[in-house]
Amino acid sequence: MGMNNDFFEVENVEVAEFKNITVTELPNLIASGKAQLVDVRTDAEIARGRIKGAICLPLHLLPLRLQDLDTKKTTVFYCQVGGRSAQAAAFAAAQGLGDVYNLQGGIMAWAQSGGEIVA
């Protein structure tokens, strides 16, 4: 298990409006051209492969770089198995980013479903 130094607390979050998306639904969203994928894993994890086209934004940097994301696109956060990306999606939604999704099962589920992993 990795260290939890990439975990951050979000205080006083109302029920954050984000939705879950499955690995079977994601390819259609990607094909639409309206999505931005955000990988919130560590650099070391990302180095082992990511989903094609994903923006690499480790979870601990999200509060500093949230404004860099395209607010006109649907944002899909993912991590290894879905825990950190759920935190990221809740944080982003609470900060006002619209149309936010968490990839259920993370990149592990994506790989198991036959999804492409790139270097």
N, C-alpha and C positions, 0 to 999 in steps of 0.2 A: 504494500500500500504506500502511496505517496504521502508527502507531508501536506498538511492543510493550510499552508501559508498563502494559498491563492483563494482562500475563503474570505468573504467580507460580509459584514452585517449590514442589513438595511433596516432602519428603524421606522416605525409608524407607517408601514405600508398598508394601504387599504387593500381590499381584495383586488389583486392586480389582474387586469384583463389580458390574459394570454391564453392561447389554445394549444392543444397538442396536435401534432401531425404525425402520421405513421410513415414508415419507409415505403409502403405501397402507394401512398398519396403524394409523396415528395417528388417523384420524377415528373408528374404532370405539372406541378407548380414550377419546377425548374424549367421545363420545356416552354412554359408560358412567357419566360423572360422577365417576369415581374417579381422575382424573388432575389433576396441577397442572403446567402448562407454565411453564418458567423460561427467559426470554430473557437470555443472558449477554453480549449485544453491548453496545457503548458507547451512551450516550444519543443521540449523533448518528445512529448506525445505526438505533436503535429508532424515532427520529423519522420515519424514512422508511417505517415500517410494521412491524407485528408480527402474530403469529398471535393471533386473538381469544382473550381471556381470559388471555393470558400474563402472568406476574409478571415485571417488569423488574428484573433483578438483575445488573448488570455484573460480569464475571468477577473483577475485582480486589476487589470487595466481598463475594464469596462466603464467604471465611473468617469475616468479621464477622457475616454475616446468615444463615448456614446454619441456625441454630437457629430462625429465623422460618418455615421451611418446615414444611408439615403432614406429619408422619411417618406419618400413616394413609393418605396418598394415594400413588399411583404418581407419581413425579417424572420428567418428561421435560425434559431440558436441550436447548436448541438455540441456534445462533449463525448466522453467515452461511452457512458451508459445512460445518460439522461438526467443525472442529478444536478450537476453544476449548470447545465443549460437551462434547467427549470428555474434556478436562482437568477440566472442572467435574464431570462424572459420576464420573470416577475419584476425585476429591477427596472428593465427597459420600459415595460408597460407602465409601471408606477411613475416613471419620469416623463411619461407622455408620448412615448413612441407607439404609433398605431400599428395594427395588423401584425401582431407578434405571435410567433409559434415556437414551441419546443419540440424537437425531434424525439419522439418516444423511442427509448432503447439506444439512442445515440449512434455513434459510428459503428459500434459492434453489431447492432441490429441491421444497419445499412449494409455492412459487409456480408452478414449471414443471408441477407435477402438477395445477394448477387450485385449489389450496388458497386459502382466503380470507385476504387481508391487510387489516388495519384500521389506521387512523391512531392 
